[in-house]
Amino acid sequence: MDQLRAKALEIRRDIITMLIEAKSGHTGGPLSCTDFATALYFRFLNHRPAEPTWPDRDFAFYSIGHVTPVNYSVLAECGYFPKKDLMRFRKLDSHLQGHPHRLDTPGIEISSGSLGHGLGVASGVAKGSKMDKHPRRVYCIMGDGELQEGSCWESAMFAGHYRLDNLGVIVDYNNAQIDGRVVDIMDIAPLADKWRAFNWHVIEINGHDMEQIIAAFEEMLATKGRPTVIIAHTRMGKGVSFMNGKYQWHGKPPKPDEGEKALAELGTTYQEWSSRLLAG
């Protein structure tokens, strides 16, 4: 458990350093997703970073494609590509685009950016795996704001109807989207009841409590006969005091002085952490 917490701290340092260097990108969502993304890739996902298209792998789809800083950092930590590549995030000729492209970057399963599409893809792969009698698990990371889109609920209905118990969704419920709080833009509550209505098993957790995250994934794996959704209650910008819970950090990078302040709270400096990434 302590190793996962330490890894999550490193990933938060990566995220801030990448964004300072790129001078563009999304900050708040990657920081709110960090803890459960760390647990998924370093505890539960059956994958081979040295063989990204291994046919027997589990699939992890990021329906919220704009959280690439956390996605890329986790993939680099796993060994899909060198960590020094993170310092090329969003730069010309880099394979780490602002929104992910599956043909450019090892470990990216779906090109995404337009919201509301990931669960449909994940449900199709889960259904296909069932038809092939393949034991793989399929995971889909979603944002709360994208659940305002009808395509998500069509996919939820499909997965519930076909009892896709090899499918698990993690909702980053940080109550923040680019224009304001989700509850003010278009409220999605009662969220747990909506999933239950589509025959999903629902687990609600503090998405920053690693013990709760691990227990939720284990409960998901033990659930039979229907898909599972983990509603992870999180804080946008988690880990940095002046970003914590503020929707204004959804879609902008920190300025250099803000980034240094953030990295100081995370126990490092830009010079120290960027040097470490470039050496990786």
C-alpha positions in Angstrom: 0.0 0.0 0.0 2.8 2.4 0.9 4.5 1.6 -2.4 1.4 2.6 -4.3 1.1 5.8 -2.4 4.8 6.6 -3.1 4.2 5.8 -6.8 1.2 8.1 -6.9 3.3 10.9 -5.5 5.9 10.4 -8.2 3.2 10.5 -10.8 1.9 13.8 -9.5 5.4 15.2 -9.7 5.6 14.0 -13.3 2.3 15.7 -14.1 3.3 19.1 -12.8 6.7 18.9 -14.4 5.3 17.9 -17.8 2.8 20.7 -17.8 5.4 23.4 -16.8 7.6 22.2 -19.7 4.7 22.0 -22.2 3.2 25.3 -21.2 -0.2 23.8 -22.1 -2.5 21.0 -21.1 -4.9 19.9 -18.4 -3.9 19.9 -14.8 -6.9 19.3 -12.5 -8.3 16.0 -13.9 -4.9 14.2 -14.1 -4.3 15.0 -10.4 -7.7 13.8 -9.4 -7.3 10.5 -11.3 -3.8 9.7 -10.1 -4.5 7.4 -7.1 -6.9 5.0 -8.8 -4.9 5.0 -12.1 -1.8 4.1 -10.1 -3.7 1.2 -8.3 -5.1 -0.1 -11.6 -1.8 -0.2 -13.5 0.5 -1.3 -10.7 -1.8 -3.8 -8.9 -4.7 -5.1 -11.1 -4.1 -4.7 -14.9 -2.8 -7.8 -16.6 -0.4 -6.3 -19.2 3.0 -6.5 -20.7 4.6 -3.1 -21.2 7.3 -4.6 -23.4 4.7 -6.2 -25.6 1.9 -3.5 -25.8 -0.3 -5.5 -28.2 0.0 -8.8 -26.3 -3.3 -10.4 -27.4 -4.2 -11.7 -23.9 -3.9 -8.4 -22.1 -6.6 -6.6 -20.2 -7.8 -3.4 -21.8 -7.8 0.0 -20.1 -9.7 2.8 -22.0 -9.5 6.5 -21.0 -12.8 7.9 -22.1 -11.6 11.2 -20.7 -8.7 11.6 -23.2 -7.7 15.0 -21.9 -6.1 13.5 -18.8 -3.1 12.5 -20.8 -0.5 13.7 -18.3 -1.6 11.0 -15.8 -2.1 8.4 -18.6 1.4 9.0 -20.1 3.1 9.2 -16.7 1.7 5.9 -15.6 2.6 4.3 -18.9 6.1 5.6 -18.7 6.4 4.4 -15.1 5.3 0.9 -16.3 7.9 0.9 -19.0 5.9 1.4 -22.2 8.4 4.2 -23.3 11.3 6.1 -21.7 10.4 8.6 -19.0 12.4 11.3 -20.8 9.7 11.3 -23.4 7.4 13.0 -20.8 9.5 16.2 -21.3 8.3 16.2 -24.9 4.6 16.3 -24.0 2.6 18.4 -26.5 5.7 19.4 -28.5 6.1 19.2 -32.2 7.1 15.7 -33.5 6.4 14.2 -30.1 4.4 11.0 -29.8 2.8 12.4 -26.7 0.0 14.5 -28.1 -2.3 16.6 -25.9 -5.1 14.1 -26.6 -3.9 10.5 -27.1 -3.5 8.7 -30.4 -3.4 5.0 -30.3 -1.1 4.7 -33.4 1.5 7.0 -31.9 1.9 5.9 -28.3 2.5 2.3 -27.0 -0.1 1.5 -24.3 -2.8 3.8 -25.7 -5.8 1.6 -26.5 -8.1 4.3 -28.0 -7.7 7.7 -29.6 -9.9 10.0 -27.5 -10.7 13.6 -26.8 -14.3 13.8 -27.8 -16.2 12.8 -24.6 -18.8 10.1 -24.2 -17.3 7.5 -26.5 -15.1 5.4 -24.3 -17.8 3.3 -22.6 -19.2 2.3 -25.9 -15.8 1.0 -27.1 -15.2 -0.7 -23.8 -18.6 -2.4 -23.8 -18.0 -3.7 -27.3 -14.6 -5.2 -26.3 -16.1 -6.7 -23.2 -19.0 -8.2 -25.2 -16.5 -9.5 -27.8 -14.3 -11.0 -25.1 -17.4 -12.8 -23.7 -18.3 -14.2 -27.1 -14.7 -15.4 -27.6 -14.7 -16.9 -24.0 -11.6 -14.9 -23.3 -11.0 -14.2 -19.5 -9.6 -10.6 -20.0 -10.9 -7.7 -17.9 -11.9 -4.4 -19.6 -11.6 -1.1 -17.7 -12.9 2.3 -18.6 -12.0 5.5 -16.9 -14.7 8.2 -17.2 -15.2 11.7 -16.1 -18.3 13.0 -14.3 -18.9 15.8 -16.8 -19.0 13.4 -19.7 -21.9 11.5 -18.1 -24.0 14.4 -19.2 -23.8 12.8 -22.7 -26.5 10.4 -23.7 -24.1 8.0 -25.5 -22.7 7.0 -22.1 -26.1 5.8 -20.9 -26.8 3.9 -24.1 -23.6 2.0 -23.5 -24.4 1.5 -19.8 -27.8 0.0 -20.9 -26.0 -2.3 -23.3 -23.5 -3.5 -20.7 -26.1 -4.1 -18.1 -28.5 -5.9 -20.4 -25.7 -8.3 -21.5 -24.5 -8.7 -17.9 -20.9 -7.9 -18.8 -19.2 -8.8 -15.6 -15.8 -8.5 -17.2 -16.3 -4.7 -17.6 -15.5 -2.2 -14.9 -15.9 1.6 -15.0 -14.1 4.1 -12.7 -15.8 7.5 -12.6 -13.6 10.4 -11.6 -16.4 12.2 -9.7 -14.6 15.5 -8.9 -17.7 17.7 -9.5 -15.7 19.9 -11.8 -15.8 20.5 -15.6 -14.2 23.2 -17.7 -17.0 25.8 -17.2 -17.8 25.2 -13.5 -19.0 22.7 -11.0 -20.9 19.8 -12.5 -23.7 20.3 -10.1 -24.2 23.8 -11.5 -23.7 23.1 -15.2 -26.0 20.1 -15.4 -26.3 17.9 -12.3 -25.8 14.2 -12.8 -27.1 13.2 -9.3 -28.3 10.8 -8.1 -25.4 9.1 -9.9 -25.4 5.7 -8.1 -29.1 5.2 -8.6 -28.7 5.9 -12.3 -26.1 3.1 -12.7 -28.2 0.7 -10.6 -31.2 1.4 -12.9 -29.1 0.0 -15.7 -28.3 -3.2 -13.7 -24.8 -2.3 -12.6 -23.1 -3.1 -9.4 -22.2 0.2 -7.7 -19.3 0.9 -5.3 -18.7 4.4 -3.9 -15.4 5.3 -2.4 -13.1 8.2 -1.5 -11.0 8.1 -4.7 -7.9 9.3 -2.8 -7.9 6.6 -0.1 -5.7 3.8 -1.4 -7.1 1.2 0.9 -10.7 2.0 -0.3 -9.4 1.9 -3.9 -7.8 -1.5 -3.5 -10.9 -2.9 -1.8 -13.2 -1.5 -4.5 -11.1 -3.1 -7.3 -11.2 -6.5 -5.4 -14.9 -6.2 -5.0 -15.3 -5.5 -8.7 -13.3 -8.6 -9.6 -15.4 -10.7 -7.3 -18.7 -9.5 -8.7 -20.5 -11.9 -11.1 -23.4 -11.5 -13.4 -23.3 -7.7 -14.0 -20.8 -4.9 -14.7 -19.4 -2.8 -11.9 -18.9 0.9 -11.6 -16.6 2.5 -9.0 -17.8 6.0 -8.3 -14.6 7.6 -7.0 -15.3 10.8 -5.1 -12.2 12.9 -5.8 -10.9 16.5 -5.7 -9.8 18.3 -8.9 -6.1 19.3 -8.5 -5.7 16.8 -5.5 -2.2 17.1 -4.0 -1.7 20.8 -4.5 -3.4 23.1 -2.0 -4.1 26.0 -4.3 -5.6 23.8 -7.0 -7.5 21.5 -4.8 -11.2 21.4 -5.7 -11.0 24.3 -8.1 -12.6 23.8 -11.6 -10.5 26.7 -12.9 -7.6 24.2 -13.0 -9.5 21.9 -15.4 -7.9 23.0 -18.6 -4.8 25.1 -18.0 -1.2 24.5 -17.0 0.6 26.1 -14.1 2.8 29.1 -14.8 6.4 28.4 -13.9 6.1 30.1 -10.5 2.9 28.2 -9.8 4.5 25.0 -10.9 7.4 25.5 -8.6 5.0 26.2 -5.7 3.1 23.0 -6.6 6.3 20.9 -6.8 7.5 22.3 -3.5 4.2 21.0 -1.9 5.0 17.6 -3.6 8.5 17.6 -2.1 10.7 18.4 -5.1 11.7 21.2 -7.5 11.3 21.6 -11.3 15.1 21.4 -11.6 15.3 18.2 -9.6 12.4 16.4 -11.2 12.9 17.5 -14.8 16.5 16.2 -14.5 15.3 12.9 -13.2 12.8 12.6 -16.1 15.4 13.5 -18.7 17.7 10.8 -17.3 15.0 8.1 -17.5 
